[in-house]
Amino acid sequence: MKRGLFLAVTVILVCMFTTSILGAPEPVKLRIYTQYSILDEKLAYDYAAAAMKKIMPEVTLDLEVAAQDDDQKIKTYAATGNLPDIFFSSPGLIEVFKKSKNVLLLDEYVRELKVEERLLPSARSLLWDEDGHCYGVPNVGQWAAVIYYNKEVFSVNNIKVPTNYDEFLAAVKALKAKEIIPLALFAKEKWPGVQLYDILVTRMDPGGLKKINDGKGSIAEPAYRKAAERLVELVKAGLVSSGAFNTNYDEACALFIEGKAAMLLNGAWAMSLFGEQMGNKVDLLYYPLADSANAEAVKWNMSGGGLNQAFCVSPHSKHKDVAARFACQFALKFAEGRVVKCGDPNPILKNCPPPEKGYLPIQQRYVNDSVNFKTMTCFPWGLTDARFKTAIEDNVQKLLTGEYAVNDFIKDTERALAR
């Protein structure tokens, strides 16, 4: 008995001595800046954080919730040398940080951890920038922009659910007359207005705003002019509330969920939020903004897509290597968490576990519909031409006032690009 105890103690001491010689991983605290406001974001983050505790237990995360401010705060952090170790990003921000050398090249870490091999073929392009390098590992797939609508609001008020532009305009006027906000738009952020304009463009040109961003089109082309004219017409008819420019995301969602607004524009990523809280009252509208003659033909020319979000690493981090390896794996676990916990119908991983609760009806519809998508543009954060992105964001905001002449919109945008 004593001999057995002696051997056991010896083994423990040898293990402790070996660990001290080889060096156990030192505890590391990493500051992470990412979204953590709505349920989907919280569930996916918590799932990933718990999974990473098993993979890299030496790492503790210090979470800072990202501001809903079109990347102004993270840009300020970069300018003042205060970037978090890990931060969520998008193509537009990555492009800015590439130039200012505020984003770490992740190529070697991606290869070491075999990240690409773990992605579905359709998602691998999201990993690599157009220059052939990796600056951020995607944590979500390509989403379409969608218009959510409250079926109960339309039904109770005897308003036809629109299928084309004329019907949409009529619905806006009818809802406005009943003192219901036709479209909840969180225009405190600039991207929703730009996305609405992009949707209007794609009813006439599937290239949307990405076509101009890529240097393949002009804002003066008929599709872009007509889209601007229709946006102004809809605004004058009462499409958005007078307080839209002071409305944030949470407030817009509340207006929609409570039935004070009949529709809301957002990405398809918000399906679980509305599906959970509204049940059978909510459904998807795929852009009833085309002329009736070609509405069906252009129905599946989608707005949105591209790299929506990735986790990046600061090149100035004191724990650069640890942060890089953590971020690469955290992104994949975050993507897995979106499927498992949120029923994300848009997975990027091979061999991903199924949703714990299955799909909500609205998510199942998206799964069925997505096989029909023909083309994709991008979200405004995917615009990589900084001049164009700034100009289109500022000038679409002016269009949303209903007081900005379309000719001035065209001229001002062209002038910004010429500079």
N, C-alpha and C positions, 0 to 999 in steps of 0.2 A: 504493500500500500504506500509506504513511505517512498519506495523507489519510483513508483508511478507518479506520485506527486512531484518528486524531484525532477523527473523528465519533463513533466508538463510545464513547470516553472522555467526550466531551462529553455524549452522551445519558445515560450513567450518572450523571454529575455533576448534570445537570439533574434527573434522577429523584430523586437523593438530596436535592437542595435543595428540590424540591417536597414530598417526604415530610416534611422537617423543618418546612416552612412549614405544611402542612396538619395535621401531627401524626399519627404512626403510633400505633396503640393501645398504651397503656402496659401493661407486664406486670402481671398481677394474680394474686394467690394467694387462692383462696376455700376456706374451711373447709367441708367437707361432712360431715354426720352421717347415716349410712344403714346399712342391713343389708349385711353382707359376710361371711357365715359359711358358708352352704351353697353348693353348686356353682351353682345357678340364679342366686343373687344375685351371685356373683362374675362369671359369664359375662356377664350382662346389664350389670353396672356397667362391666366392662372394655370391652365393645363400645361402650357409650355414651361412655365417656371417650375412646376412640380416635377415634370419629366427631366428637366436639366439638373435638378438636385441629385438625381441618380447618376447622371452622366458626368457632371462636373461639380461634385458636392462642395468643393472648396470655394465656389463662387457664390456670393450674396449680391442680390440686385437691389439697388437704390432707385426706385421708380419715380420719375417725374412725369406727370400727366401732360401730354402735349396740348398746347393751346390751339383753339380753332381760329387761326389767324392767317391762313394762307402762307405759312412758313416764315412769318416775320420774326418770331422769337428764336427759332433755331438759327436763322441767318444772323441775328444779333449775337447769339452765342459764338458763332464762327468768327464774326468780326472782332469780338473782344477776347478771343482765345479761350473761351469757356465751353467748348463743345463737350457734350456727354461722351462717355466711352462708346456707347451704342445708341443709335437713333434711327427711327423709322424715316424713310425717305421715298422719293418718287423720281421719275426721270428728269423732270425739270430742275429739281433741287440738286440732284446728282450732277447735272450738267454745270450748274453754278459752282458747286463745290469742287468739281474737277479742275476748273480754271483757277480757283483760289487755293487749291491743294489742301482741301479740308475733308477729303474722304480717302480712306485707305484702300489700296488695290488688294483685292481678295483672291486673286488667281491661285496663288500657291496653297491657300487654305481650302479653297473649293476642291482642288485636285487631291490634296492630302486626305480630305474627309469624304471624297467621292460623292459630292453633292449632286452633280449632274446625273449620275447613274441612278439616283433615288427619285428623280423627277420623271413625270410622264413625258413622252416625246413632244406633246403639244405645249408643254410648259418650259422646255429647255431654252427656248429663245429668250425667255424672260430673264434668264440668268446673266446673259452676256450683253454688254453695251454695244452700240454700233461700232465702237473702235476695237471690238474684240476682247475687251477686258471685263472683269467682274468687279463692280463697286458695291453691290448689295445683293443679298440673297432674297428672292421673293418669298413672301409669306401668304400670298393669296393669288388666285388665278385671274384670268381676264374676265372682268365683269362687263356687262352691258349697262348703259344708263336706261332707266325705265321711268315711266310715269305710273305711280300707284294711284288707284282711285277707290273711293269709298262707295261701294255698291248701294249701301243703304241710303246715302244722301241723294244719289241719282234717282233711286226708286221712289222714295218718299215724296220727292219734289217733282216726280213725273217728268224727268229730263232724260232725253235719249243719250245713251252712252255713245260718244262720237266715234266714227270710223274714218272720217276725212276732215280736211281743213274747214270747210263750210259748216259742218256739223259741230266741230270743236268750237268755232267762233260763236255759233248759236248757243252752245252749252255755257260758254263763258258769260254771255249776256244774260241768260236765264238765271244762272247762279248768282250773278251780281245783283239782279233785280230782287232776289230773295235774301239779300244781305249775307250770302255765304261766300267766303273767299274761294274763287275758282281753283287757284293753285297756290299752295303754301310754298313759298320760295325763301330760303334762308340766305337772302342777298347781303347779309352782313359779311358773308364770304363771297368772293367774286366768281368762283368756279360754277355754281349752279346756273347763273345767267348765261355764262359762256356755253355750258352744256346744252341749255335750251336752244340757243342760237345754232349750235352744231347740229342738233336734231332737225331743226328746220332746214338747214342746208342739205342734210343727207336725204331729205325727201326729193331733192332735185339733183344732187351730186353726191354719190356715195363716198367720195374722198373727204368730205367735210373739211374741218379746219386743219386737219393733219396734212392735207394736200398743199396748203399754203405754207405751213410750217416746214415742209420738206422741199420747198422751192419749186413746186410743180403746178402752182395755180396763182391766181390774183384775186384779191378781195373785190375787184371791180367786175368780175364775171357775173353773168345774170343770176346764177343760183345764189350767190352770196348777197347780191343786192335785193333779190326777191325775199330772201329769208329775213333780212333786216326790215324790209317793209312790213312783212307779216308780223314780226315781233312787235313793232311799234303799234300796228293795228290791234293786236291782242291786248297790249298794255292799255291802250286808250279805251278798249272795251271793258276793262276792269279785271284783267287776268290775275294780277297780284295786288296785295293789300298796300295801302299807303304807307304802312310801317315796315314793308319788306326789307328795306335797307338797314333796319335796326333789329331784324329778326335773326336769331341764331338757329343752329341746327335743332337743339332740344325744343325750342319754342315752336318751330315749324312742325316738328313731329307731334307735339302736343295738340296743336291746332287741327292737324289731320286726324289723329286718333280720336279726338273729342267730337269730330264731325263739324267743326267750325270752318274747315276747309275741305273741299271736295276731292282735291288731287294734291299730290306732292311729287316733285321731281327729285330723284336720288339714284344712286347706283343699286344694282340688284342685290348688293350685299346686305341691304336693310330688310330683306324679306322676312327673316326670322323675327325681328323686332315687331313688325306689323302683323305678321302671321300669329305670333303668340298673343298679342294684345287685342287684335281685332277679329281673329278667327275668320269666319266666312264673309265678313263685311268687306274685306279688302281683296283686290285683284290687280292684275297688271294691264296696262295699256301700252301697246307698242306703237307709239307715235302716230296718232290720228291727225296728222298735220300735212298730208299730201292732198293734191287735187283728187277728186273722186275718180277720175279717169285712170289714174295710175297708182292709186293707193295700195292695191293688192300687189302690184309688180315690185314696189319698192319697200314693202312691209318689213323685209328681213335685212335691209341695209341698216346696220346698227350703228348707233353712236356709243362711244365708250371703247373699252378694250385696252390692250397694251399692258405694260407693267404698272400696276396700281400702287403697289407698296412693297418695300423691301427693308431689311435691316442692314444698316451700314455701320462702319466703325470709324472713329476719329483717328487720324494718323498721329495725333499728338497725345494719345492715351498713354499713361504710365504703364499700363498693362496691355500693350498693343496685341501681343500674340495670344494672350488669354482671351481678350475681348473678341478677337477675330474668330477664334475657334468656337467660342461660346455663341457669337452672333449667327454664324453659319448654321449651327445645329438648332439654336433657339428658333430661327426662322422656319425650319422644317417642322419642328414640333408645334409651332404656332399654327402653321397651315394644317397640320394634322388635327389640332384642337378645334379649328373652325369646322372641320367635318364631323368629328366625334361629338363635340358638345353643342354645336350650333346648326348641324344639319346642312352645312355648306354644300350646295349641289354643283360646285365648281372646283373639284379637287385638282391639285397639282402633283400629288405624290403617287408613285406606284405602290401597290399593296397597302393602301390606306385603310385603316379600320372603318367600318360603316358607322353611320350616325347612331348614337345610343337610343334616340327616340324615333328614328326613321325620319322621313321628310314630312313637313307640313304640306297641306294641299297647294299653297302658293309656290313652295319650293319645287314640288313635283311638277307643277305646270312649267316652271322655268327649265327644269331638266328636259322635259318633252319638247319645249319650244326651241331650246338652244341648238338642237341638231339642224334647225332650219336657217340659222344665221348665215348670211352670205358674206357680208363685209363688216369690218370694224374700223372705227376711227381711233380716237384716244380720249382720255379725260384731259382737262386743261393742264394738270400737272405733268402730263406726258409731252407737252409742247416743249421742244428743246431749243427753239430759237427765242432767246430771251427778249429780243426787241419785239417780236410778234406777240409773244405771250403777254407782255406788259401792255402793249397797245390794244390787243383784243379784249383783255380783261377790263381795262379802263373804259374803252369805248362802248362795249356792250352794257356796262353799268349805266352809261349815259342813255343808251337806247331804252333801258328799262324805266327811265323817267317818262318816256312818251313825248319828250320835248326836244329831242335831238334829231335834227334832220338827217335822213339817210345819206344824202349827198355829202354832208359833213363827216358822217361816219366813214364813208368810203375814202374821202380825201385825207382825213386825219390818220387813218390806218395806213394808207399808202405812204404818207409823209414819214410816219414812224419807221416803216420798213426801209425807206430810201436813206434815212439817216444811218 
